[in-house]
Amino acid sequence: MLLGALAVSIQRSIPTTHRPSGWAVVRPPYQVSVLRERGDLIWAGGRDGLCAIDRTTATLRPALPGQPSLRFVKDLLVDRGGRLWIAHEDGLTLLDGASWKSYGAAEGYPGDSAKSLLEDRDGDLWVGTPRGALRYDGKTWQRFTTGDGLAAPSVDVIFQDKDGVMWFGASSSTHGGLTRFDGKTWRTYDTSSGLAHNAITSIMQEPDGSMWIGTGSGYRGGASRLAGGTWTTVTRESGLAGEKVCCIFRDSLGLLWFGSEYDGAAVHDGNNWRVLAHEDGLAGREVKHMLQDSHGDYWLATDNGVSRIPRHESSIADRTVVVYTSVDQVYSEPILMEFEARTGIRVKSLCDVEAAKTTGLVNRLMAENGNPRADVFWNGEFSQTMLLRQQGALAPYRSSCSADLPAQLIDPDGYWTAVAGRARVLLVNTRLVPRAKFPRSVFDLLAPAWRGDQIGLAYPMFGTSATQAAALYAAIGPEAARDFYRKLHARGARVVDGNSVVRDLVASGQLSIGLTDTDDACGAVRDGAPVEIVIPDQSPDGIGTLVIPGTVALIAGAPHPAMGRLLIDFIGSREVEGKLIAAGWSDIPLRKTDTAPACLAESRVKGMAVRLEDVFRQIEIAKHDMTEIFVR
């Protein structure tokens, strides 16, 4: 099965006597095959020719001056110059500004009926015809046929994927098929390859590179997905509205839509299906094409007019996302509130107490594994996120926002996305410790220059304090690291409930030196406390300090996975990294950003030369040892 383990909940249409509030139907046109947005208009093409609909009022606009009468419009294209191309029964027509131009033999157009359109990334125009595909570079036309490698004579669908590969589909129930052309090699697919049906109606690519192919004829077909060389298929039994899939698209909320020849459209949020049918208020029973306009409203082309559905229509999906976060509320809440304001998705967040907040949330997520309540885990560090992955509590999601991160901060399997960064530092009270005697290494904490009870750290069994212990295990070896913590404990170092407590004790003069994170340390500096930050172990022969990226991950079996993916994209974005730096949570940018860290602007941080995976491997043994040393 596809789309998760598919313990699928399917909500079939409940007949209604009236259309939901905010929904609109435009008639004429009636039989509508394709929709495109251009300026303040939605252009509709189909059996009734070409019509323009006012995007704001959902009313039909009068025909433009000189508009030709076009029969059976099959496809529309708005090119990068803003021109509208129309593929129709009698050929090809262009609307350039207010001028109409028809392409025929006199203009060098070698085709007859035009069935599909595409502008490739080089700016060339592709036209599907009953006798193959045409490519137009602005001067000459080149034809591709079955003799070149096409699966079938007719080209009813054309698509170019993100790698520049061309895909061609034929919708004939007897002479259909799918063709892939990478510029050199042609490859065809049919039911023997794994397609649900040989009649190809639509092609779409997901952000992860997988391909969706809509197929079907009559009461046979489905939507087939090609990922990693493997085909899988969803059908009406899985949750589709009908067997023949006419169109597929993913909306701005991450919801996947499938329009069917019978019974409307099916919307999938990653777990559940929702079917929208004529009885629910759609203009017709067959959904031939869909788009989401620049304001977020949905437009569906049907066999009996065009439907407009408001973006915030609650019946489409549960517009909620649940996030568990160990990031301090003062930093996380503004980010989550902004996401809610931008998307209209309601955010429910759960934080935990300071001392063991990450561990507490992780334990909760593991307890809920198999019946999760959260969609997203936003963690201020990485090791516990890796633990959740190890326990099977995370689902893979490779967010596009991670593309510009350093390679070492990208999970090769896509289970987490790095978010901003912090570092472990020493916070020194300048009234108690002369600058000349500042420690320059974490190992200086063992020096007899000051009393042990004037040194503080958070319990090294939790959070970033535990991660630092594991990093030392990875950097200098378990025995040497264990010996360091034993000596620190023997000196009477104070172990307290969390990094913010360390900060407050140093700032108030109850401690001389504390191990904490940059966000807490910089907060004390901004508050005007008599403190100074020392980034430890920065000498040429020093081991460097631990640089800790935050992480955000999708929970396995999340109740709202589509909303969760959107939240991950937002939290992991360059924009949010800048906001976290400006707010003071992060002072270690993971990527180039326009927002300069205020607290450590002059510092170039040398990080430990250890891999995050190696640190994670030391976590359990380090925690066990820290418990033996500091608790038992």
C-alpha positions in Angstrom: 0.0 0.0 0.0 1.0 3.6 -0.5 0.9 6.9 1.4 1.9 5.6 4.8 1.0 2.1 6.1 -2.5 3.1 5.0 -4.6 2.4 7.9 -6.8 4.7 5.9 -9.9 6.6 7.0 -12.1 7.4 4.1 -14.8 10.0 4.5 -17.4 9.6 1.7 -19.7 12.4 0.6 -22.8 13.1 2.6 -25.6 14.5 0.4 -26.3 18.2 1.1 -29.1 20.4 0.1 -27.1 23.5 -0.3 -23.5 24.5 -1.2 -21.2 25.3 1.7 -20.7 29.0 2.5 -18.1 30.6 0.4 -18.2 28.1 -2.4 -19.0 29.4 -5.8 -20.0 27.8 -9.2 -19.4 29.5 -12.6 -21.6 28.4 -15.5 -21.1 28.8 -18.4 -18.6 27.4 -19.3 -19.8 23.8 -18.8 -17.5 21.1 -19.9 -14.1 22.5 -18.7 -10.9 20.7 -19.3 -8.2 23.1 -18.0 -7.7 26.2 -15.9 -4.8 28.7 -15.7 -4.4 31.9 -13.6 -3.2 35.0 -15.4 -3.3 38.3 -13.6 -6.8 38.8 -12.0 -8.3 36.2 -14.4 -8.8 32.5 -14.3 -8.9 31.3 -17.8 -11.0 28.2 -18.5 -10.8 26.0 -21.6 -13.0 23.2 -22.7 -15.8 22.2 -25.0 -17.2 25.8 -24.9 -13.9 27.3 -26.1 -12.0 29.8 -24.0 -13.6 31.8 -21.2 -12.2 34.3 -18.6 -13.4 34.3 -15.0 -12.9 37.1 -12.6 -10.7 35.6 -9.8 -12.2 37.8 -7.1 -15.9 37.7 -7.9 -16.0 34.3 -9.6 -18.1 35.7 -12.4 -17.7 35.3 -16.2 -15.9 38.2 -18.0 -17.0 39.3 -21.5 -14.9 38.0 -24.4 -11.9 40.1 -25.2 -11.9 42.2 -28.4 -10.9 40.1 -31.4 -11.2 36.8 -29.4 -11.5 34.0 -31.9 -14.0 31.2 -31.5 -12.0 28.1 -30.4 -13.4 24.6 -30.5 -12.6 22.1 -27.7 -9.7 23.7 -25.8 -7.4 21.0 -24.5 -4.7 22.9 -22.7 -3.6 26.4 -21.6 -0.1 27.7 -20.9 1.0 31.0 -19.4 4.6 31.3 -20.5 7.4 33.2 -18.6 6.6 36.3 -20.6 3.0 36.3 -19.4 1.6 35.2 -22.8 -1.3 32.8 -23.0 -1.0 29.8 -25.3 -4.2 27.9 -26.2 -4.1 24.3 -27.5 -7.4 23.4 -29.2 -9.1 21.2 -31.8 -8.1 23.4 -34.7 -4.5 24.1 -33.7 -2.6 26.6 -31.6 -3.4 30.2 -30.7 -1.5 32.8 -28.8 -2.8 35.8 -26.7 0.0 38.3 -26.4 -1.2 41.4 -24.5 -4.4 42.2 -26.4 -3.3 40.6 -29.7 -4.5 37.2 -30.9 -2.4 35.1 -33.2 -3.3 31.7 -34.7 -0.6 29.2 -35.7 -1.2 27.1 -38.8 0.7 26.0 -41.9 1.3 29.6 -42.9 3.1 30.3 -39.7 5.2 27.2 -40.0 3.2 25.2 -37.4 3.4 21.6 -38.6 0.6 20.2 -36.5 -3.1 20.1 -36.7 -5.0 19.6 -33.4 -3.0 20.7 -30.3 -3.6 18.6 -27.2 -1.0 19.6 -24.6 1.5 22.4 -23.9 4.7 23.0 -21.9 7.4 25.6 -21.7 10.6 23.9 -20.8 13.4 25.4 -18.6 15.2 26.6 -21.7 12.2 28.6 -22.8 11.3 26.2 -25.7 7.6 25.5 -26.4 6.4 21.9 -26.5 3.1 21.0 -28.1 1.5 17.6 -27.9 -0.4 16.5 -31.1 -2.2 13.4 -32.4 1.1 12.8 -34.4 3.7 13.2 -31.7 5.3 16.0 -29.8 6.6 19.3 -31.3 9.4 21.5 -29.9 9.5 25.1 -30.9 12.6 27.2 -30.2 11.0 30.4 -31.6 12.3 29.8 -35.1 11.9 26.1 -36.1 9.7 23.2 -35.1 11.1 19.7 -34.4 8.8 16.7 -34.3 9.2 13.6 -32.1 7.2 10.4 -32.9 7.1 6.7 -32.1 10.0 6.3 -34.5 12.1 8.3 -32.0 10.9 6.4 -29.0 7.4 7.7 -28.0 5.2 5.0 -26.5 2.2 6.0 -28.6 1.4 8.3 -31.6 -0.7 10.8 -29.6 0.8 13.1 -26.9 -1.9 14.2 -24.5 0.3 15.1 -21.5 3.7 16.7 -21.4 5.8 17.3 -18.2 9.4 18.3 -17.4 10.8 17.2 -14.1 13.2 19.1 -11.9 16.2 17.3 -13.5 15.1 18.5 -17.0 13.8 15.1 -18.0 10.8 15.2 -20.4 7.7 12.9 -19.8 5.0 12.2 -22.4 1.7 10.5 -21.8 -0.9 9.1 -24.2 -4.5 8.9 -22.9 -5.9 6.3 -25.4 -7.3 3.2 -23.7 -5.9 1.1 -26.6 -2.8 3.0 -27.6 -1.7 4.6 -24.4 1.6 4.6 -22.5 4.2 6.7 -20.7 7.5 7.8 -22.1 10.6 9.3 -20.4 13.2 11.2 -22.4 16.4 12.5 -20.8 17.7 14.1 -24.0 19.5 11.0 -25.1 17.6 7.9 -24.0 13.9 7.0 -24.5 12.2 4.7 -22.0 8.5 3.6 -22.0 6.3 2.4 -19.2 3.0 0.5 -19.3 1.0 -1.9 -17.0 3.8 -4.5 -17.3 6.1 -1.9 -15.7 3.8 -1.2 -12.8 1.3 1.5 -14.1 -2.3 1.1 -13.0 -3.5 1.6 -16.6 -1.9 2.4 -20.0 -4.1 5.5 -20.5 -2.1 8.4 -19.1 -4.1 11.5 -18.1 -1.8 13.5 -15.9 1.8 13.7 -14.6 3.1 15.4 -11.5 6.3 15.5 -9.5 6.6 15.6 -5.7 9.3 17.8 -3.9 11.1 14.5 -3.1 11.5 13.7 -6.8 8.9 10.9 -6.9 6.5 11.0 -9.9 2.7 10.7 -9.8 1.0 9.4 -12.9 -2.8 9.7 -13.3 -4.2 6.9 -15.4 -7.5 5.3 -16.3 -10.4 4.7 -18.7 -14.0 4.1 -17.7 -14.1 2.3 -14.4 -10.4 1.1 -14.5 -7.3 2.9 -13.5 -5.8 4.7 -10.5 -2.8 6.9 -9.6 0.6 5.3 -9.8 3.7 6.6 -8.1 7.3 6.0 -9.1 9.8 6.4 -6.3 13.3 4.9 -6.2 12.5 2.8 -9.2 9.5 1.2 -7.6 5.8 1.6 -8.7 3.0 1.7 -6.2 -0.7 2.6 -6.9 -3.7 4.0 -5.1 -7.2 3.2 -6.3 -10.8 3.8 -5.3 -10.4 1.1 -2.7 -7.5 3.1 -1.2 -9.6 6.3 -1.0 -9.9 7.8 -4.5 -13.2 9.3 -5.6 -13.2 7.2 -8.8 -11.0 4.7 -10.7 -10.0 7.0 -13.5 -7.7 9.8 -12.2 -7.9 12.9 -14.4 -5.6 15.2 -12.5 -3.2 15.3 -9.5 -1.8 18.2 -7.6 -0.3 19.1 -4.2 -1.6 22.3 -2.7 0.1 24.9 -0.5 -0.9 23.1 2.6 0.8 19.9 1.4 -2.5 18.2 0.7 -2.6 15.8 -2.2 -5.6 16.1 -4.6 -6.8 13.6 -7.1 -9.6 14.5 -9.5 -11.6 11.6 -10.9 -13.9 11.1 -13.9 -16.7 10.0 -11.5 -17.6 11.1 -8.0 -15.5 14.3 -7.7 -12.1 14.7 -6.0 -10.2 13.0 -3.2 -8.0 14.9 -0.8 -5.3 13.1 1.1 -3.5 14.7 4.1 -1.0 11.8 4.6 -3.3 9.7 6.8 -6.9 10.3 5.9 -8.9 10.7 2.7 -11.7 13.2 2.2 -13.9 12.9 -0.9 -15.6 16.1 -2.3 -18.4 15.2 -4.7 -21.3 16.9 -6.5 -23.5 16.2 -3.5 -21.1 18.2 -1.3 -21.4 21.3 -3.6 -19.1 20.7 -6.6 -20.3 22.0 -9.9 -20.2 18.6 -11.5 -19.3 14.9 -11.0 -16.1 14.8 -13.0 -13.1 16.8 -11.9 -10.9 17.3 -15.0 -8.3 19.9 -13.7 -7.5 21.8 -10.5 -5.4 24.8 -9.5 -4.8 26.9 -6.4 -4.7 30.6 -7.2 -2.2 33.2 -5.9 -4.6 34.0 -3.0 -4.9 30.3 -2.0 -8.4 29.6 -3.3 -9.1 26.3 -5.1 -10.5 26.1 -8.6 -11.9 22.8 -10.0 -12.8 22.3 -13.6 -15.7 19.9 -14.0 -18.1 18.5 -16.5 -20.7 21.0 -15.5 -18.9 24.3 -14.7 -16.1 25.6 -12.5 -16.1 25.4 -8.7 -14.2 27.8 -6.5 -13.6 26.7 -2.9 -12.2 29.1 -0.3 -8.7 28.4 0.9 -9.8 28.2 4.6 -12.6 25.8 3.9 -12.6 23.6 7.0 -14.2 20.6 5.3 -11.2 19.9 3.1 -8.9 19.0 6.0 -8.2 19.4 9.7 -6.1 22.6 9.6 -4.2 21.8 12.8 -0.7 20.9 13.6 0.6 19.7 16.9 4.3 20.4 17.8 6.3 19.3 20.8 9.2 21.6 21.3 12.1 21.8 23.7 13.0 25.3 22.4 12.2 27.9 25.1 8.7 29.3 24.7 10.0 32.9 24.5 11.8 31.9 21.3 9.5 29.2 19.8 6.1 30.9 20.4 6.7 33.9 18.1 7.8 31.6 15.3 4.7 29.3 15.7 2.4 32.3 15.9 3.7 33.7 12.7 3.3 30.3 10.9 -0.3 30.3 12.2 -1.0 33.8 11.0 0.5 33.1 7.5 -1.1 29.8 6.8 -4.3 29.8 8.8 -3.2 26.5 10.3 -3.9 26.3 14.0 -0.8 25.4 16.0 -1.0 23.5 19.2 2.4 23.4 21.0 3.6 21.5 24.1 6.8 22.5 26.0 8.2 20.9 29.1 10.1 21.9 32.2 13.6 23.2 32.0 15.7 20.5 33.7 14.6 17.6 31.6 12.5 19.2 28.9 14.1 17.4 25.9 14.2 14.1 27.7 10.6 14.5 29.0 9.3 15.2 25.5 11.3 12.4 24.0 9.9 10.0 26.6 6.4 11.2 25.9 6.9 10.7 22.1 8.2 7.2 22.6 5.3 6.4 24.9 2.9 7.6 22.2 4.8 5.7 19.4 2.1 3.8 17.4 -0.6 6.2 18.5 1.0 9.6 18.2 -0.6 12.9 19.2 2.2 15.1 17.8 3.0 15.9 14.2 6.3 17.6 14.7 9.2 17.5 17.2 11.2 20.8 17.3 14.2 20.0 19.4 16.9 22.4 20.6 19.6 19.8 19.9 20.1 16.7 17.8 21.0 13.6 19.9 17.5 13.0 21.3 16.1 13.4 17.8 18.4 10.7 16.6 17.2 8.5 19.5 13.6 8.9 18.3 14.6 7.9 14.8 16.4 4.8 16.2 13.2 3.9 18.1 11.1 4.2 15.0 9.2 7.3 16.2 10.1 9.5 13.2 9.0 9.5 9.6 11.3 10.5 6.7 10.7 13.9 5.2 13.4 15.7 3.2 12.5 19.3 3.3 13.5 21.5 0.5 14.7 24.1 3.0 17.7 22.0 3.9 19.2 22.3 0.4 21.6 25.1 1.3 22.8 23.6 4.6 26.3 22.2 4.9 26.5 18.5 4.0 27.4 17.4 7.5 24.2 19.0 8.8 21.9 17.1 6.4 20.5 13.7 7.4 21.2 11.5 4.4 18.0 9.5 5.1 15.9 12.7 5.6 14.6 12.0 9.1 15.5 15.4 10.5 16.2 19.0 9.3 18.9 21.1 11.1 17.6 24.4 12.5 19.9 27.3 13.5 22.7 26.6 15.9 24.1 27.1 19.4 27.4 26.3 21.1 28.5 25.3 24.6 30.3 28.1 26.3 31.7 29.2 29.6 29.9 32.1 31.3 32.2 34.0 33.7 31.2 36.6 36.3 33.6 39.5 35.8 33.3 40.7 39.3 34.5 37.4 40.8 37.0 36.3 38.2 39.7 38.8 36.8 39.9 38.7 33.0 43.5 37.6 33.2 42.4 34.4 35.0 39.5 33.5 32.7 39.4 29.8 31.9 40.1 29.1 28.2 39.2 25.4 28.2 36.6 23.3 29.8 39.5 21.4 31.3 40.6 24.6 33.1 37.6 24.0 35.4 39.8 21.4 37.2 42.4 24.0 38.0 42.9 25.1 41.6 42.5 28.8 40.8 38.9 28.8 42.2 36.8 26.7 44.5 34.9 23.9 43.0 31.6 25.0 44.5 31.9 28.2 42.4 31.6 26.2 39.2 28.2 25.2 37.8 26.7 23.0 35.1 23.3 21.5 34.3 22.7 17.8 35.0 24.8 16.1 32.3 22.1 13.4 31.9 19.7 15.8 30.1 19.6 18.1 27.2 22.6 19.8 25.7 24.6 19.2 28.9 24.3 15.5 28.2 25.1 16.0 24.5 28.3 17.8 25.6 29.3 14.9 27.7 28.8 12.5 24.8 30.8 14.8 22.5 33.7 14.7 24.9 33.5 10.9 24.9 33.7 11.0 21.1 36.4 13.6 21.0 38.9 12.5 23.7 37.7 9.0 24.4 35.4 7.6 27.1 38.0 7.0 29.8 39.5 10.6 29.6 36.0 12.1 29.5 34.8 10.0 32.4 37.8 11.0 34.4 37.1 14.7 33.7 33.6 14.6 35.0 34.7 12.5 38.1 37.2 15.1 39.0 34.7 17.9 38.4 32.2 16.2 40.8 35.0 15.5 43.3 35.8 19.2 43.4 32.2 20.0 44.5 30.9 21.5 41.3 27.3 22.5 41.6 24.9 20.6 39.4 21.6 22.4 38.8 18.3 22.1 37.0 19.0 23.5 33.5 21.2 25.9 31.6 19.1 28.9 32.4 19.7 28.2 36.1 23.4 28.1 35.5 23.1 31.5 33.8 21.1 33.1 36.6 23.5 31.9 39.3 26.6 33.2 37.4 24.8 36.5 36.7 23.8 37.0 40.3 27.3 36.1 41.6 26.3 32.9 43.3 28.6 31.1 40.8 31.9 32.3 39.3 31.8 30.2 36.2 29.2 28.1 34.5 28.9 25.8 31.5 25.8 26.7 29.4 24.6 27.4 25.9 25.1 30.5 23.8 21.4 31.4 24.0 21.3 31.5 27.8 24.7 33.2 28.0 23.9 35.9 25.5 20.6 36.5 27.3 22.7 37.4 30.4 24.9 39.7 28.4 21.9 41.5 26.8 20.4 42.0 30.3 23.5 43.9 31.4 24.7 41.3 33.9 28.4 41.5 34.9 29.3 38.5 32.8 31.5 37.6 29.8 31.3 34.7 27.4 34.3 32.5 26.8 34.2 30.1 23.9 36.4 27.3 25.2 39.1 25.3 23.6 39.7 27.7 20.6 43.5 27.5 20.6 45.3 25.9 17.7 45.7 22.7 19.7 42.3 22.9 21.4 39.6 20.4 20.7 37.0 23.1 19.9 33.6 23.5 21.5 30.5 21.6 20.8 28.3 23.3 18.1 24.8 22.1 18.5 22.2 22.4 15.6 18.6 22.3 16.5 16.5 19.8 14.7 12.9 19.5 13.5 11.3 16.2 12.4 8.1 14.6 11.4 6.5 12.1 13.7 5.8 8.6 12.3 2.0 8.2 11.9 1.4 11.9 12.6 -2.3 12.8 12.7 -1.7 15.8 10.5 1.4 15.0 8.4 0.7 17.5 5.6 0.4 20.3 8.0 3.5 18.9 9.8 5.6 19.1 6.6 4.6 22.7 6.1 5.6 23.6 9.6 9.0 21.8 9.1 9.6 23.8 5.9 8.9 27.0 7.8 10.9 26.3 10.9 13.9 25.0 8.9 13.9 28.0 6.5 16.6 30.6 6.1 14.1 33.2 7.1 13.3 31.5 10.5 17.0 30.9 11.1 17.5 34.7 10.8 14.6 35.3 13.2 16.1 32.9 15.8 19.4 34.7 15.5 17.8 38.1 15.8 15.8 36.9 18.9 19.0 35.6 20.5 18.3 31.9 20.5 21.0 31.2 18.0 24.4 32.8 17.6 25.9 30.2 15.4 24.4 30.5 11.8 24.3 27.2 9.9 24.2 29.0 6.5 24.9 32.4 5.2 22.3 34.8 6.5 21.6 38.5 6.3 21.1 38.6 10.1 24.4 38.9 11.9 24.6 37.4 15.5 24.7 40.3 17.9 26.2 38.5 20.9 29.1 36.6 19.2 29.5 38.8 16.1 33.2 39.1 16.5 33.8 35.4 17.2 34.7 32.6 14.8 33.8 29.4 16.5 36.0 26.4 16.2 33.7 23.3 16.6 34.7 19.9 17.8 35.9 17.7 15.0 33.4 15.0 15.7 30.5 13.7 13.6 27.0 14.1 15.0 26.4 10.4 14.5 29.5 9.6 16.6 28.3 11.9 19.4 24.9 10.1 19.3 26.6 6.7 19.6 28.2 7.8 22.9 25.0 9.2 24.4 23.8 6.1 26.4 27.1 5.2 27.9 27.8 8.8 28.8 24.4 9.2 30.4 25.0 6.0 32.4 28.3 7.2 33.6 27.0 10.7 34.4 24.2 9.1 36.5 26.8 7.0 38.4 29.0 10.1 39.0 26.5 12.8 39.8 23.4 10.9 41.3 24.3 7.5 42.7 
